[in-house]
Amino acid sequence: MPKETQNLDALFKPAAARPDDKEKITRESLTAFQDSWRRLRKNKAAIISLVILVIMVVLAIIGPWIGHHNYYDTDYSAVYQKPSADHWFGTDKFGRDQWARIWQGTSVSLMIAVLAAALDLVVGVIYGAVSALLGGRVDNVMQRIIEILTGIPSLIIIILLMMIMKPGIITIMVAMSITGWVNMARLVRAHIMKLKSQEFVLAARTLGTSNGRIIWKHLIPNTIGIIVINTMFTIPSAIFTEAFLSFIGLGLQSPMASLGVLINDGFASLNSQAYLLLYPSIIIVLLMVAFNILGDGLRDALDPRMRK
């Protein structure tokens, strides 16, 4: 053996293996939620969107009450006043304070969107899970119902229902939920179709577990990522739908306040009082963009394939 090789071998010493280190976990143990939150924090755009949404929600709750005026007070001596120290966002044609009305309208629009998304979540998850788990003829019939609902434009169904029923918050929520759950049901069904053949589901069936318990204890917890992400994209869509319906006169009506009602009122005075349209438009754009960016961030954070 050459002398240079002998010198190199003398530099290496075998590491002493300790039995206690063989089973030691070097990486910090994290739950699925902690791991997802750690990856979400690395997404600056998603965190900024989350902060914006938190601020918006807080202002929607306390905003109507921290100004100088209430959102329902009329003052005909203060009609169409520009933004000032007394009226931070100006006043409308009835002298109502726009600051209070905008945040009251934001709270109403958020409430409608969140409740409509919750209805879509409940109906869609249950429908999709039952369809996927039972399969066979039941699945075929349930999927044909979804195809029928998908073939009819949802906006037409919503407009027809709004024309039949009395305009109001409940009516808008019901109208948006008639077809809104279809996309959730399809996503949940597709994911559960892949899970139902996994070993843990087969083991539960072998042990005599009922279908209901398999759905609630095994299948739905494993689809929570898809459910959360789809819900985050459903909320801005519901906000836009409510604003659109109110803008064309089929949703909420003045003196009630929502972002759609405020945008409609501002559009009527666009040439002379542009601020009436500017502020609610900024709020609705911020809400929709923030929800969509946060949804993208959650999709990356909840996807196990994105782990590094």
C-alpha positions as CSV (number, residue, x, y, z in Angstrom):
1,M,0.0,0.0,0.0
2,P,1.5,3.4,-0.9
3,K,2.7,5.6,2.0
4,E,0.2,8.4,1.1
5,T,-2.7,6.1,1.4
6,Q,-1.5,4.9,4.8
7,N,-1.3,8.5,6.0
8,L,-4.8,9.2,4.8
9,D,-6.2,6.1,6.5
10,A,-4.6,7.2,9.8
11,L,-6.6,10.5,9.7
12,F,-9.9,8.6,9.7
13,K,-11.2,7.2,12.9
14,P,-14.5,5.2,13.2
15,A,-17.3,6.9,15.0
16,A,-18.3,5.3,18.2
17,A,-21.9,4.2,17.8
18,R,-24.1,4.6,20.9
19,P,-27.1,2.3,21.2
20,D,-29.3,5.2,22.5
21,D,-28.7,7.2,19.3
22,K,-29.9,4.5,16.9
23,E,-33.6,5.1,17.6
24,K,-33.3,8.8,18.3
25,I,-35.5,11.1,16.1
26,T,-33.3,14.0,15.0
27,R,-36.2,16.1,13.5
28,E,-38.6,17.9,15.7
29,S,-42.0,16.1,16.0
30,L,-44.8,18.2,14.5
31,T,-48.5,17.6,14.1
32,A,-50.1,18.0,10.7
33,F,-51.4,21.5,11.8
34,Q,-48.1,22.6,13.0
35,D,-46.3,21.5,9.9
36,S,-48.9,23.2,7.7
37,W,-48.7,26.4,9.7
38,R,-44.8,26.4,9.5
39,R,-45.0,26.1,5.7
40,L,-47.7,28.8,5.5
41,R,-45.6,31.3,7.4
42,K,-42.9,31.0,4.7
43,N,-45.4,32.3,2.2
44,K,-45.2,36.1,2.7
45,A,-48.1,36.9,0.3
46,A,-50.4,34.5,2.2
47,I,-49.5,35.9,5.6
48,I,-50.0,39.5,4.3
49,S,-53.4,38.4,3.0
50,L,-54.3,36.8,6.3
51,V,-53.4,40.0,8.2
52,I,-55.5,42.0,5.8
53,L,-58.5,39.7,6.3
54,V,-58.1,39.8,10.1
55,I,-58.1,43.7,10.0
56,M,-61.1,43.6,7.7
57,V,-63.1,41.3,9.9
58,V,-62.2,43.4,13.0
59,L,-63.3,46.6,11.3
60,A,-66.5,44.9,10.0
61,I,-67.3,44.1,13.7
62,I,-66.4,47.4,15.4
63,G,-66.1,49.8,12.5
64,P,-69.8,50.9,12.4
65,W,-69.5,51.9,16.1
66,I,-66.1,53.7,16.3
67,G,-67.0,56.6,14.1
68,H,-68.9,59.8,14.9
69,H,-72.2,58.5,13.4
70,N,-74.4,55.4,13.1
71,Y,-74.8,53.7,9.7
72,Y,-78.6,54.2,9.8
73,D,-78.8,57.9,10.8
74,T,-79.9,60.3,8.1
75,D,-78.9,64.0,8.1
76,Y,-80.3,66.0,5.2
77,S,-78.1,69.0,6.2
78,A,-75.0,66.9,5.4
79,V,-75.9,65.5,2.0
80,Y,-73.0,64.5,-0.3
81,Q,-70.3,65.8,2.0
82,K,-66.7,65.0,1.0
83,P,-64.5,62.9,3.3
84,S,-63.6,65.0,6.3
85,A,-62.8,64.8,10.0
86,D,-66.5,64.5,10.8
87,H,-67.3,62.0,8.1
88,W,-64.2,60.0,7.4
89,F,-65.5,58.5,4.1
90,G,-68.0,61.3,3.3
91,T,-71.8,61.0,3.2
92,D,-74.4,59.8,0.7
93,K,-77.6,61.4,-0.8
94,F,-79.4,61.0,2.5
95,G,-76.5,62.4,4.6
96,R,-75.7,58.9,6.0
97,D,-72.1,58.4,7.2
98,Q,-70.2,56.3,4.6
99,W,-67.6,55.0,7.1
100,A,-70.2,53.3,9.2
101,R,-72.2,52.1,6.2
102,I,-69.2,50.6,4.5
103,W,-68.1,48.6,7.5
104,Q,-71.7,47.6,8.2
105,G,-72.0,46.5,4.5
106,T,-68.7,44.6,4.8
107,S,-70.0,42.7,7.8
108,V,-73.3,41.8,6.0
109,S,-71.5,40.7,2.9
110,L,-69.0,38.6,4.9
111,M,-71.8,37.0,6.9
112,I,-73.7,36.1,3.8
113,A,-70.6,34.7,2.2
114,V,-69.4,32.7,5.2
115,L,-72.8,31.2,5.9
116,A,-73.4,30.3,2.2
117,A,-69.9,28.7,2.1
118,A,-70.8,26.8,5.3
119,L,-74.0,25.4,3.8
120,D,-72.0,24.4,0.7
121,L,-69.4,22.7,2.8
122,V,-71.9,20.7,4.9
123,V,-74.1,19.6,1.9
124,G,-71.2,19.0,-0.4
125,V,-69.1,17.0,2.0
126,I,-72.0,14.8,3.1
127,Y,-73.2,14.3,-0.5
128,G,-69.8,13.5,-2.0
129,A,-68.8,11.2,0.9
130,V,-72.0,9.2,0.8
131,S,-71.8,8.9,-3.0
132,A,-68.2,7.8,-3.1
133,L,-68.5,5.3,-0.2
134,L,-71.7,3.6,-1.3
135,G,-70.8,3.5,-5.0
136,G,-72.7,1.4,-7.5
137,R,-76.2,2.3,-8.4
138,V,-76.5,4.9,-5.6
139,D,-73.4,6.7,-6.8
140,N,-74.7,6.7,-10.4
141,V,-78.0,8.2,-9.4
142,M,-76.4,10.8,-7.2
143,Q,-73.9,11.8,-9.9
144,R,-76.7,12.2,-12.5
145,I,-78.4,14.7,-10.1
146,I,-75.2,16.6,-10.0
147,E,-74.9,16.6,-13.8
148,I,-78.4,18.0,-14.1
149,L,-77.6,20.8,-11.7
150,T,-74.3,21.5,-13.5
151,G,-76.0,21.7,-16.8
152,I,-78.2,24.6,-15.7
153,P,-76.3,27.9,-15.3
154,S,-76.2,28.6,-11.6
155,L,-76.8,32.3,-12.1
156,I,-80.1,31.7,-13.8
157,I,-81.3,29.5,-10.9
158,I,-80.2,32.2,-8.4
159,I,-81.9,35.0,-10.3
160,L,-85.2,33.0,-10.7
161,L,-85.2,32.2,-7.0
162,M,-84.5,35.8,-6.1
163,M,-87.5,36.9,-8.3
164,I,-89.8,34.4,-6.6
165,M,-88.8,34.9,-3.0
166,K,-88.7,38.1,-1.0
167,P,-85.2,39.7,-1.2
168,G,-83.2,39.3,2.0
169,I,-80.2,37.8,3.6
170,I,-81.8,34.3,4.0
171,T,-83.0,34.3,0.4
172,I,-79.5,35.1,-1.0
173,M,-77.9,32.4,1.1
174,V,-80.4,29.8,0.0
175,A,-80.1,30.9,-3.6
176,M,-76.4,30.6,-3.6
177,S,-76.4,27.3,-1.8
178,I,-78.8,25.5,-4.3
179,T,-76.0,24.8,-6.8
180,G,-72.9,26.1,-4.8
181,W,-72.3,22.7,-3.1
182,V,-71.9,20.8,-6.4
183,N,-68.2,21.6,-6.8
184,M,-67.5,20.6,-3.2
185,A,-69.3,17.3,-3.6
186,R,-67.3,16.5,-6.7
187,L,-64.0,17.2,-5.1
188,V,-64.8,15.2,-2.0
189,R,-66.2,12.3,-4.0
190,A,-63.1,12.1,-6.2
191,H,-60.7,12.1,-3.2
192,I,-62.7,9.6,-1.2
193,M,-62.9,7.3,-4.2
194,K,-59.1,7.1,-3.9
195,L,-59.2,6.6,-0.1
196,K,-61.9,3.9,0.1
197,S,-59.6,1.2,-1.2
198,Q,-56.9,2.0,1.3
199,E,-55.9,-0.4,4.0
200,F,-57.3,1.6,6.9
201,V,-60.7,1.7,5.3
202,L,-60.7,-2.0,4.5
203,A,-59.6,-2.7,8.1
204,A,-62.5,-0.6,9.5
205,R,-64.9,-2.5,7.3
206,T,-63.5,-5.8,8.4
207,L,-64.0,-4.8,12.0
208,G,-67.7,-4.1,11.3
209,T,-67.5,-0.3,11.4
210,S,-70.6,1.3,10.0
211,N,-70.5,3.5,6.9
212,G,-71.4,6.6,8.9
213,R,-68.5,6.1,11.3
214,I,-66.1,5.4,8.4
215,I,-67.1,8.7,6.8
216,W,-66.8,10.8,9.9
217,K,-63.8,9.1,11.6
218,H,-61.7,8.0,8.6
219,L,-62.6,9.6,5.3
220,I,-63.5,13.2,6.1
221,P,-60.5,13.8,8.3
222,N,-58.3,12.7,5.4
223,T,-60.0,15.2,3.0
224,I,-59.8,18.2,5.3
225,G,-57.2,19.9,3.2
226,I,-59.3,19.8,0.1
227,I,-62.3,21.0,2.1
228,V,-60.5,24.0,3.6
229,I,-59.0,25.1,0.3
230,N,-62.3,24.8,-1.6
231,T,-64.1,26.8,1.2
232,M,-61.5,29.5,1.0
233,F,-62.2,29.9,-2.7
234,T,-66.0,29.7,-2.2
235,I,-66.1,32.7,0.1
236,P,-64.8,35.3,-2.4
237,S,-67.1,33.8,-5.0
238,A,-70.1,34.3,-2.7
239,I,-69.0,37.8,-1.9
240,F,-69.0,38.7,-5.6
241,T,-72.3,36.9,-6.2
242,E,-74.0,38.9,-3.4
243,A,-72.5,42.2,-4.7
244,F,-73.6,41.4,-8.3
245,L,-77.2,40.5,-7.2
246,S,-77.5,43.7,-5.1
247,F,-75.9,45.8,-7.9
248,I,-78.6,44.7,-10.4
249,G,-81.4,45.1,-7.9
250,L,-82.1,41.5,-7.1
251,G,-80.3,41.3,-3.8
252,L,-80.5,43.5,-0.7
253,Q,-82.1,46.8,-1.1
254,S,-81.3,50.2,0.4
255,P,-81.5,51.3,3.3
256,M,-79.9,47.9,4.1
257,A,-76.1,48.0,3.7
258,S,-74.0,45.6,1.8
259,L,-71.0,46.0,-0.5
260,G,-73.3,45.5,-3.5
261,V,-75.8,48.0,-2.3
262,L,-73.1,50.6,-1.7
263,I,-71.5,50.0,-5.1
264,N,-74.9,50.4,-6.7
265,D,-75.5,53.7,-4.9
266,G,-72.0,54.9,-5.7
267,F,-72.4,54.1,-9.4
268,A,-75.5,56.3,-9.6
269,S,-73.4,59.3,-8.4
270,L,-70.1,58.4,-10.1
271,N,-69.8,61.6,-12.1
272,S,-70.1,64.0,-9.1
273,Q,-69.3,61.9,-6.0
274,A,-66.7,59.3,-7.1
275,Y,-65.7,58.5,-3.5
276,L,-69.1,56.8,-2.9
277,L,-68.0,54.1,-5.4
278,L,-64.3,54.2,-4.7
279,Y,-64.2,53.1,-1.1
280,P,-66.6,50.1,-1.3
281,S,-64.9,49.0,-4.5
282,I,-61.5,49.0,-2.8
283,I,-62.9,46.9,0.1
284,I,-64.4,44.2,-2.1
285,V,-61.3,44.0,-4.2
286,L,-59.1,43.6,-1.1
287,L,-61.4,40.9,0.3
288,M,-61.5,38.9,-2.9
289,V,-57.8,39.1,-3.7
290,A,-56.8,38.4,0.0
291,F,-59.1,35.3,0.1
292,N,-57.7,34.0,-3.2
293,I,-54.1,34.5,-2.3
294,L,-54.6,32.9,1.1
295,G,-56.4,30.0,-0.5
296,D,-53.3,29.5,-2.8
297,G,-51.1,29.6,0.2
298,L,-53.2,27.1,2.1
299,R,-53.2,24.8,-0.9
300,D,-49.4,24.7,-0.9
301,A,-49.2,24.4,2.9
302,L,-51.7,21.5,3.2
303,D,-50.2,19.6,0.3
304,P,-47.8,16.9,1.7
305,R,-46.0,16.8,-1.6
306,M,-44.8,20.4,-1.0
307,R,-42.7,19.3,2.1
308,K,-39.0,19.9,1.9
